Amino acid sequence: MHDPHRPVLRFLTRVDCGLCAQGRAALQEALEERAAAGRLVPRVEEVDIDTDAVLLRRNLERLPVLELGSHVLPLALSGRAIRRFLDERLDRALA
């Protein structure tokens, strides 16, 4: 269900990207942990950078990338880094 009040987390990826699959799994785990704890869970918008020349040029060497507003986490592979990124951006915004 679309909830306009939840922030949008963009997950920049591309087809057949092994690192992106690893990052997607780590992101999913972090989101499930947040949901289980009753914390804010953003809406995830997956973006294929191959559909946009600017995104491709800017992000090809640092995939997967998470974007939340103006905040960016390149090489989003580690569950720990992803959790910290979400905690700092989402929980701090609520404080």
PLY file of the C-alpha trace (Angstrom):
ply
format ascii 1.0
element vertex 95
property float x
property float y
property float z
element edge 94
property int vertex1
property int vertex2
end_header
0.00 0.00 0.00
1.26 3.47 -0.90
1.73 5.69 2.16
2.57 9.29 1.22
3.84 9.98 4.76
6.65 7.44 4.61
9.95 8.73 3.23
11.16 7.28 -0.05
14.43 5.35 -0.04
15.84 4.98 -3.53
17.83 1.80 -4.17
20.00 2.36 -7.24
20.82 -0.86 -9.02
21.11 -2.52 -12.41
20.15 -5.83 -13.98
22.51 -8.77 -13.33
24.48 -6.94 -10.65
25.75 -9.43 -8.07
26.73 -6.75 -5.59
23.26 -5.22 -5.97
21.67 -8.55 -5.05
23.87 -8.67 -1.95
22.91 -5.10 -1.05
19.22 -5.81 -1.66
19.32 -8.75 0.76
21.08 -6.67 3.43
18.60 -3.84 2.93
15.62 -6.19 3.20
16.96 -7.60 6.47
17.49 -4.09 7.89
13.96 -3.05 6.89
12.45 -6.17 8.46
14.33 -5.46 11.70
12.99 -1.89 11.74
9.43 -3.10 11.12
9.67 -5.73 13.87
10.87 -3.06 16.30
7.99 -0.74 15.36
10.31 1.83 13.82
9.69 3.90 10.70
10.22 1.89 7.52
10.67 3.88 4.31
9.06 3.05 1.00
11.72 1.55 -1.26
11.88 2.67 -4.86
14.22 0.51 -6.92
15.86 2.44 -9.76
17.69 0.78 -12.66
20.51 3.19 -13.47
20.72 1.84 -17.01
17.54 3.80 -17.79
19.15 7.17 -17.04
22.50 8.25 -18.51
23.21 10.71 -15.68
22.52 8.11 -12.96
24.61 5.55 -14.85
27.60 7.88 -15.17
27.36 9.06 -11.55
26.78 5.68 -9.88
28.18 2.84 -12.00
31.33 2.42 -9.94
29.59 2.63 -6.55
26.59 0.32 -6.85
24.45 -0.45 -5.01
23.57 3.03 -3.77
20.94 4.14 -1.27
19.50 7.65 -1.45
17.26 9.13 1.21
16.54 12.74 0.38
19.92 14.39 -0.14
21.75 11.69 1.83
23.64 9.00 -0.07
25.18 5.67 0.93
27.40 4.32 -1.87
28.43 0.66 -1.93
25.48 -0.26 0.31
26.53 -3.86 0.94
26.91 -4.19 4.69
23.85 -4.68 6.85
25.62 -2.75 9.58
26.29 0.26 7.33
22.73 0.17 5.99
21.22 0.01 9.49
23.40 2.92 10.64
22.42 4.95 7.55
18.71 4.32 8.15
19.00 4.96 11.90
20.82 8.26 11.41
18.52 9.51 8.66
15.11 8.24 9.82
15.34 8.22 13.60
17.18 11.50 13.85
14.49 13.12 11.68
11.85 12.01 14.20
13.75 13.26 17.27
0 1
1 2
2 3
3 4
4 5
5 6
6 7
7 8
8 9
9 10
10 11
11 12
12 13
13 14
14 15
15 16
16 17
17 18
18 19
19 20
20 21
21 22
22 23
23 24
24 25
25 26
26 27
27 28
28 29
29 30
30 31
31 32
32 33
33 34
34 35
35 36
36 37
37 38
38 39
39 40
40 41
41 42
42 43
43 44
44 45
45 46
46 47
47 48
48 49
49 50
50 51
51 52
52 53
53 54
54 55
55 56
56 57
57 58
58 59
59 60
60 61
61 62
62 63
63 64
64 65
65 66
66 67
67 68
68 69
69 70
70 71
71 72
72 73
73 74
74 75
75 76
76 77
77 78
78 79
79 80
80 81
81 82
82 83
83 84
84 85
85 86
86 87
87 88
88 89
89 90
90 91
91 92
92 93
93 94
